[in-house]
Amino acid sequence: MAISLDVIRIAIHERRQLEFDYRGLHRVVEPMALGLGQKGRWQVRAQQVGGMSSSGSVGTGDPKLFDVALMSRTDVLSVTFEIPLAYQPNDKAFIEIDAELSDYANAPRLV
């Protein structure tokens, strides 16, 4: 089932963690950017902070790209986060950026 891009936009705008299933594994991430990737598919750049990963790199601080079409059971969590040190505005992995943390750098934090 396709997810609404608005769910991801809300998580980025409010700097809230996002959880979803991806390639059969549950993930919890801090989303940094949403946009069209080099192959024209919607993707999310995020730092995975929980759940499982086939690469085993959960919580390493290395941002990953997730293909939105492969995401399911997506939910915005109440947990907020600061902009990660690994975040790079204007991510070159995207041909077009729809939303990113720098758009909301001065947004108030949710408690």
PLY file of the C-alpha trace (Angstrom):
ply
format ascii 1.0
element vertex 111
property float x
property float y
property float z
element edge 110
property int vertex1
property int vertex2
end_header
0.00 0.00 0.00
1.38 3.39 -1.01
1.91 5.88 1.78
1.03 9.54 1.69
3.99 11.82 1.16
2.30 14.17 3.64
3.17 11.76 6.48
6.86 12.17 5.65
6.54 15.94 5.20
4.95 16.24 8.65
7.74 14.20 10.25
10.38 16.43 8.62
8.55 19.68 9.41
7.98 18.77 13.06
11.34 16.98 13.45
9.62 13.83 14.68
10.78 10.26 14.28
9.16 8.17 11.59
8.59 4.44 11.81
7.82 2.07 8.96
8.41 -1.37 7.57
10.95 -1.56 4.76
11.96 -4.69 2.88
10.49 -6.84 5.64
12.25 -5.04 8.50
10.83 -2.52 10.98
12.69 0.82 10.98
12.70 3.95 13.13
14.35 6.96 11.52
14.95 10.68 11.88
13.97 11.98 8.41
16.12 14.71 6.90
14.86 15.18 3.35
12.18 14.01 0.92
12.58 14.30 -2.82
12.88 12.73 -6.21
15.97 10.57 -6.50
18.25 10.29 -9.52
15.98 7.60 -11.05
12.84 9.72 -10.59
11.51 7.82 -7.56
10.42 9.41 -4.28
13.08 8.85 -1.61
13.71 9.83 2.00
17.16 10.61 3.41
17.08 9.60 7.06
19.25 8.57 9.96
18.09 5.19 11.26
17.95 5.17 15.05
16.00 2.00 15.77
14.54 -1.18 14.42
16.41 -3.59 12.17
18.66 -3.11 9.15
20.01 -5.57 6.61
23.31 -3.65 6.64
23.52 -3.77 10.43
24.20 -0.02 10.59
21.48 1.11 12.98
22.41 4.15 15.02
25.79 4.68 13.36
24.90 8.21 12.29
25.25 7.33 8.61
22.19 8.69 6.77
20.48 6.27 4.39
18.21 6.66 1.39
14.87 4.86 1.58
12.66 4.33 -1.47
9.17 5.54 -0.49
7.52 2.90 -2.71
9.05 0.18 -0.50
7.78 1.70 2.77
4.64 0.43 4.50
2.85 0.80 7.84
4.27 4.30 8.21
3.60 6.40 11.30
4.90 9.67 12.74
6.05 9.18 16.34
5.81 11.71 19.17
9.60 11.55 19.71
11.34 14.70 18.44
14.97 15.13 17.44
17.57 17.82 16.87
18.99 18.31 13.39
21.66 15.56 13.13
25.31 16.52 12.60
25.32 14.23 9.54
22.58 16.27 7.84
23.66 17.96 4.61
21.23 20.51 3.07
20.64 20.35 -0.68
21.43 16.63 -0.81
22.89 15.81 -4.23
21.20 12.38 -4.20
18.00 14.19 -5.20
17.19 15.80 -8.53
14.42 17.71 -6.75
13.94 18.23 -3.02
10.35 18.49 -1.78
11.03 19.02 1.96
14.15 19.08 4.11
15.17 20.00 7.63
16.80 23.29 6.60
13.34 24.46 5.45
12.27 24.25 9.08
15.52 24.94 10.94
13.86 27.64 13.06
10.62 25.75 13.64
9.64 25.40 17.29
10.38 22.06 18.89
7.52 19.87 19.96
7.73 18.65 23.53
0 1
1 2
2 3
3 4
4 5
5 6
6 7
7 8
8 9
9 10
10 11
11 12
12 13
13 14
14 15
15 16
16 17
17 18
18 19
19 20
20 21
21 22
22 23
23 24
24 25
25 26
26 27
27 28
28 29
29 30
30 31
31 32
32 33
33 34
34 35
35 36
36 37
37 38
38 39
39 40
40 41
41 42
42 43
43 44
44 45
45 46
46 47
47 48
48 49
49 50
50 51
51 52
52 53
53 54
54 55
55 56
56 57
57 58
58 59
59 60
60 61
61 62
62 63
63 64
64 65
65 66
66 67
67 68
68 69
69 70
70 71
71 72
72 73
73 74
74 75
75 76
76 77
77 78
78 79
79 80
80 81
81 82
82 83
83 84
84 85
85 86
86 87
87 88
88 89
89 90
90 91
91 92
92 93
93 94
94 95
95 96
96 97
97 98
98 99
99 100
100 101
101 102
102 103
103 104
104 105
105 106
106 107
107 108
108 109
109 110
